[in-house]
């Protein structure tokens, strides 16, 4: 069993996160930044997502 990603896997992952694909048609990097900033992967999706329950916060698990 190995820990972490091999250099080849890291380079593929870096490229894959900057490609436009998937159902939401948004870059994975952009979706991650949006989630940190507004709590959803893409602006306009706020009404489709519920707020997390108290028990779902990492500090409560």
N, C-alpha and C positions, 0 to 999 in steps of 0.2 A: 504494500500500500504506500502511495506516495503523497506527500503534502504539497499543496500548491499546484500551479500549472507549469508545464514545460514552456520554454521560450516560444516554441512554435504555436502552442495553444494560446498564449498571451497575445501574440501578434494577430492571430485570427480573430480572437475576441475583440481586440481593439478596432479592427476593421469592421467586424460585424455590428458593433454598436454604433457605427457611423453610416450604416446603410439604411435606406428607406425601404421598409418592408413590414408586413403584418397587417392585421385587420384595421388598426387605427391610423395607418399611413403616417407614422411619425417616427423620427429617429429615436432609438433607445436612449441615447444620451440626452436628447431633448425631453423625452418623456420622464426620465429620472429627475432632471432639473425642475420640470413643471411640478412633479409630485412633491418635491421638497418645498417648492415655493407656494403652490396653491392647493395641494392635497389630491390632485387628479393628474392623469397623464397628459391631458389636452384641455385647453381652455374650452369652455362650453359643455364639459362633461360634469360639472359640479352638481347638477340636479339629478344625475344618474347614480350618484355615490352617496352612501350613508356615512355619517360621522362614526368614527370608531367607538366601540363600547369601552367603558372604563377598564374592564378586565383584559382588553386587547392591547393596551399599551405595554411596551416591553418591561417597564418597571414593575408591572403587576403580575408578570409571568415568572 
